[in-house]
Structures are given as C-alpha cells and as structure tokens.
C-alpha cells in the first residue's frame, strides 16, 4: 500500500494517483512526485476548471466592488491579456486603466 502524500498547495491529504500524476480534488492541483521540486509548474484554473495562461482573455462572472475605490467591475466585463501571479488563485490585469488583481474563482475563459 502506498503512502498518502499531502497536496503541496493546500496541505490536504484527500489526494489520489490517477496513473500519471497526483491530484488534489479539494484545490484542483496536479503534481508528479518524481518531478516535484524547483521546476514545479503551478496550473492556474478559472471558475470552471479551465486552465489559464499568460495573455488569455477572461470574463468576470460576478459584480465585484474594488476595495479602496468606488469602482465596480460589472458581470460580463471582458478582461484581455491577463498575467499570472505567483499565487495560483489570482491573476493580474488592467481594467479601465487601473492595474487590478482578481481572484480566479470570479473568472471564466
């Protein structure tokens, strides 16, 4: 019987091996134990589970009030040329001339 490994992102033990990679159903992280280390690639996913990459265009799925501003990002707003951050739950983008960080749970590709 193999040892249960913890998810490197959310530290949950509810993980399983699908034959090629380990998968965490709690946060959606996928990793390979043999390749884990410095070359680890973080997969960023939108609210539907679609993989995101730099330069993608996404749509906001909920009205979002911007902290520290009276600005509201309306549902359906198209955001072009997103940039991935070190945090797999956030992306950096420009909306109406302002640089804003959005949570991926409010975006869809």
Buried (B, 14 or more C-beta within 10 A) or exposed (E): EEEEBEBBBEEEEEBEEEEEEBBBEBBBBBBEEEEEEEEEEBEBBBBEEBEBEEEBEBBBBEEBEBEEEEEEBEEEBEBEEBBBBEBBEBBBBEBEEEEBEBEBEBBBB
